[in-house]
């Protein structure tokens, strides 16, 4: 492990998480904003459902770890909501089991530390036309209605357990053109889709009454002291501390 030790934000979930650093994804946005402030750690596993997540909780989040995360952002539900395959194989997890799996995940994470913070992301919508094209499918295995049902179940569980949660199913569909701009394949997020996710996460973090605050503008910058080795100022007489510069427009993330 490298030092100094920073707060650790862990992204835990399926492909929406694994791909969150591609195509200017929401994980990459967080990593950029929290540079020199927190380490964004990716634990994303494409194709996974909540059943598989529960099986490896102790491996990914060991209770005896020297440092525990400050924040864990959890996403499972889209794959769970796929309709069951006749063979019994596949990603489908019955709704009640999904709820209990998410409860187990939350309970385990809460047990790691009194200071750990959680944000759960619900299943986003899907664009069935983009997934299936012109195919005539009477009951598509992955459809927007089952995503809604699993999304609402996750939100209800989070209210019950006092966990911060983001209703992605609703948030993404607030855009009138969401079907056209939010997905690469009807399921996975484009840059525009990821921007919605990032904004929702940052809004929750900013509005949370957490002590200390985990908002990117409130956290200490690593090695922020002035130095004669900083870039020379335009006056040619002093150096210019650039430790707080992000080098990108950040007003949309305030």
N, C-alpha and C positions, 0 to 999 in steps of 0.2 A: 504493500500500500504506500502511496506517496503522500507527502504532507505539504503544507499544513492540513489538518483535518477540517473539512468543510461540512456544513449541513448536507445531508444526502436526501434527494428527492427520488424515489423509486417509482418508475412507471411499470405496472404489472398487468399483463393482460394478453389478449390474443393478437391477431394480425393488425388490428387498428393501432395497437401499441408497437408491435415489431416494426411496422412500416412508418412510424411516426417521425423518423429522421430523414425520410426520403421525400422528394418533391416539396421541399420547404415545409415539412410536416410540423405538427404541433409540438412534438418532442424537440425538434431542432429550434423552434421558436423559443421554447422555455430555456433550452441550453444556452442560446444566445443572450437572452435577457438576464440570466443568472450567472453569466460568466464572472469568475472571480468572487462569487458569492455562495453558490451551492453547486454540488455535483448532481447532474441529472443522470440517473442510472437506469439503463434499459433492461427490463426483464419481460420481453415480449415474445410470444410463442404462437406463430401462425397456426390456425386450425384448432386451437385448443378451446375447450369448454370449461365450465366451472368444476366439473368432475375431475378433470386432470389437474386443475389448479390446486384443489384440496389435497390431492395426493402428494404434492411436493412442497407444501407450505413450510414444513420444518426445514427443508433443504434450502429453499430460497430465503426464508426469513428465520434463521436459527435464533432461539431465545438466548443463547449464550454468546451471541456476537459481541465483540468489544464495543462497537458503535452501532446504534440502532438508527434507522431513518428518522428524519424530522417529518417527512411527508411521504405518504404512499398514495398514488393515484391508481385506482383499480378499475379495469374494464373487462367484464365478461358478460355475455348475454346474447350477442348476435348469433353465435354458433349454436348455443343452447336452444335457441328458438326455432331452428330448422325443424321441419316436420319429420317425424320418425320414419326410418327406412324399414320396409317390410322384413328385411333380413335381421333387424335388430342392431346392425352395425351403424356407425356414423356418429355425428356430433350431437344429435338431439339429446336434451336432458329435460325430463318432465318438469313442469312449472314448479311444483312444490319442492322437488329435489333441488332445482336451481335456487330457489329462495333459501333453502337450508344450507346449501353450499356457500352462498354469499354470506350468510350469517356466520358460518364457520370461518370464512376468510376474515371477516371483520373482527370476530372474537379473538382469533389468533393474533392479528396485527395489533389490536388494542392491548393485548397482554405483553407486548414487547417492551413497552415503555409508557409511563404516564404522560410523556411529552409528545408522543407520536400523534400526528394529525392524518386524517383520512379524507379522501375525496373519491366517491364512487361515480363512474360514468355509466349511464344506461346504454342499452342497445340503441344505435342510431337507426333512422329509417333506411330503407333500401329502395332503389329504383328498379322495379321488376321488369320494366320494358328494356332497360339497359342490360339486365342480366340475361333475360331469355329471348330478347329480340322479337321476332315475329312468330316464335313457336307458340302453338296452341296448347297450353297446359291448364287443365281444369283446376288443379290445386297446386300452385308452385311450391316446392319444398321450402324455399326461402321467400317469405312474403312480408309486406309491410305491416299487415294486421297482427301477425304473431310477434313481430318486433315491438309493436305498441304494447301488447299484453305483457311481455317480459320487461319492457322498460317501466311500465307502471308498477309492476311487482317489485322491481329494484328500488324505485322511489319510495314505495310504501315501507319496505324493510328499513331503508335509511332513516325515514321519519321515526320509526319505532326505536331504532338504535341510536338516534341522535348523531347521525353521520352526515357530513356535507355531501350532497349529491347533485349531479347535473343531468337534467333530462335532455339528452342529445336528440332523442326522437322528436321532441317538440322544437328544440333550438334550431336544428338544421332546417326544419320545414317552415320556419318563419320567413325564409327567403322565398319569394314567389318563383324564382328560377332554380330552386334547389335541385331539381331533377337534371337540369342541364349543366350545372357547374360544380356540384359538390362531390361527384364520384368518378373514379377512373373506370370502373366496371360495374357500377350499380351498387357496390358494397364498400369498397375501399376509398379513402378520401383523397381528393385533389388538394392543391394548395388552398383553394377557397374553402373547401370543407374543413381543412385543418385550422384555418384562421378562426372559424366559428368555435371550434373546440378550445383553442388557445385562449380566445377572449372569454369564454365561459369559465375556464379554469382560473384565469387571472382575476376575474370579477369575484369569484368565490373567495380566493385568497385575500384579496384586498378588503372585502367586507367582513371577513371572519374576525371575531374578537379573540384571536389567538395571541398569547404572550409567550415568546416574542413573536412579532409579526413576521410572516414568511413572504410578504410582498416584495418583489424584486427591488423596489425603490427604497425599502426600509432596511434592507440587510447591509451589513458591513462589507466593504470592499477589501479584498485581500491585498496586502502590501500597498496601501493607498497613500503612504507618506510621500511628501515631496522629496525630490532627489536632484542633485546637479546633473545627473545622467538622463533626466527627462529631455524630451525635444526642446530645442531652443525657441523661446518666444519670438514673435515678430519684432520686438524691440531690440533683440540681440543682446540683451543684458541679463535676462533671467531665463529660467527653464519653465516649462509648462507641463503641469501634472495632467496626464491624459487617462488616469486610471478609471475615471467614471464615464469616459466616452464609450458609446456603443457602436459608433461608426455606421449606424443605420437609423432611419426614421423610427422613432419609438412612440410617437404621440398616440397611435392607435392602440397601444398596449397599456397606456396610463390607467 
